[in-house]
Amino acid sequence: MTRATILIGSPRKNGSTRILAGEAERGLMEEGVETETVFLNDLTIRGCQACYYCKKNDVAACAVQDDMQRIHRLIQESDGLIVATPIYFGGVTAQTKIWLDRMFPYIGMDLSPKLPAEKRVSFIFTQNQPDARLFEGGMRSFIFAAGLSGLKVKDHLVAYDLDAGIKPPVTEKREFMDRAYQLGRDLLG
Ligand SMILES: Cc1cc2nc3c(=O)[nH]c(=O)nc-3n(C[C@H](O)[C@H](O)[C@H](O)COP(=O)(O)O)c2cc1C
């Protein structure tokens, strides 16, 4: 049985990010993949404390004992990951950035990856601005940094012109719903 973890970086339980992540989950399930969805906002995760425990001991493990330990376990047990986040101020949300910083144990000092290369990752970004390219720089650097861990980047979706409760709901944007579903189906394919 293959497994995938879906990390949601939006504080909203029913926002556009969650809805699109749900479509990706549907695609994964269609492919027979077992899924687990985690709202980063529900967890207590401190930022990286820069203790360098992982570097000094050359281990892919973190000394900080908080809810990130659960995410580390899930990543290790998963074949793939989907990270879904809104864009806040041109980059990912603080919850998502903390997750990224805490991926430090998977990156060697020489930038060598510590995760097995066969693990896949795809990304879903949502934003309210109608120009999909506006925050490309922020997304690109986030994707690059996440990939340094050894996660193999498969795909990313930028869903734009979305503002839950203010603009038309993402459920009416067939193109994004279909893309998110396909992103899920293709993750481990
Ligand atoms: C604090 C904050 C900052 C935001 N910054 C941006 C931004 O820089 N660019 C943008 O296009 N949308 C921005 N947005 C809008 C959200 O990215 C957009 O509405 C997204 O779809 C929200 O996802 P959700 O419905 O899952 O919460 C911001 C929203 C908030 C609350």
PDBQT file of the ligand as one rigid body, heavy atoms in Angstrom, charges set to zero:
ROOT
HETATM    1  C1  LIG A 201      -2.313  37.855   5.755  1.00  0.00    +0.000 C 
HETATM    2  C2  LIG A 201      -2.680  37.585   4.326  1.00  0.00    +0.000 A 
HETATM    3  C3  LIG A 201      -1.791  37.903   3.334  1.00  0.00    +0.000 A 
HETATM    4  C4  LIG A 201      -2.102  37.646   1.999  1.00  0.00    +0.000 A 
HETATM    5  N1  LIG A 201      -1.188  37.961   1.031  1.00  0.00    +0.000 NA
HETATM    6  C5  LIG A 201      -1.469  37.705  -0.269  1.00  0.00    +0.000 A 
HETATM    7  C6  LIG A 201      -0.536  38.004  -1.292  1.00  0.00    +0.000 A 
HETATM    8  O1  LIG A 201       0.569  38.452  -1.051  1.00  0.00    +0.000 OA
HETATM    9  N2  LIG A 201      -0.898  37.757  -2.587  1.00  0.00    +0.000 N 
HETATM   10  C7  LIG A 201      -2.122  37.226  -2.910  1.00  0.00    +0.000 A 
HETATM   11  O2  LIG A 201      -2.396  37.024  -4.089  1.00  0.00    +0.000 OA
HETATM   12  N3  LIG A 201      -3.013  36.897  -1.956  1.00  0.00    +0.000 NA
HETATM   13  C8  LIG A 201      -2.715  37.127  -0.649  1.00  0.00    +0.000 A 
HETATM   14  N4  LIG A 201      -3.627  36.788   0.327  1.00  0.00    +0.000 N 
HETATM   15  C9  LIG A 201      -4.884  36.106  -0.076  1.00  0.00    +0.000 C 
HETATM   16  C10 LIG A 201      -4.811  34.589   0.061  1.00  0.00    +0.000 C 
HETATM   17  O3  LIG A 201      -3.598  34.057  -0.416  1.00  0.00    +0.000 OA
HETATM   18  C11 LIG A 201      -5.910  33.904  -0.759  1.00  0.00    +0.000 C 
HETATM   19  O4  LIG A 201      -7.171  34.418  -0.452  1.00  0.00    +0.000 OA
HETATM   20  C12 LIG A 201      -5.897  32.398  -0.513  1.00  0.00    +0.000 C 
HETATM   21  O5  LIG A 201      -6.705  31.769  -1.464  1.00  0.00    +0.000 OA
HETATM   22  C13 LIG A 201      -6.396  32.048   0.887  1.00  0.00    +0.000 C 
HETATM   23  O6  LIG A 201      -6.484  30.651   1.041  1.00  0.00    +0.000 OA
HETATM   24  P1  LIG A 201      -7.570  29.968   2.001  1.00  0.00    +0.000 P 
HETATM   25  O7  LIG A 201      -8.923  30.255   1.407  1.00  0.00    +0.000 OA
HETATM   26  O8  LIG A 201      -7.233  28.553   2.005  1.00  0.00    +0.000 OA
HETATM   27  O9  LIG A 201      -7.406  30.616   3.349  1.00  0.00    +0.000 OA
HETATM   28  C14 LIG A 201      -3.348  37.063   1.655  1.00  0.00    +0.000 A 
HETATM   29  C15 LIG A 201      -4.258  36.731   2.696  1.00  0.00    +0.000 A 
HETATM   30  C16 LIG A 201      -3.936  36.993   4.011  1.00  0.00    +0.000 A 
HETATM   31  C17 LIG A 201      -4.920  36.623   5.084  1.00  0.00    +0.000 C 
ENDROOT
TORSDOF 0
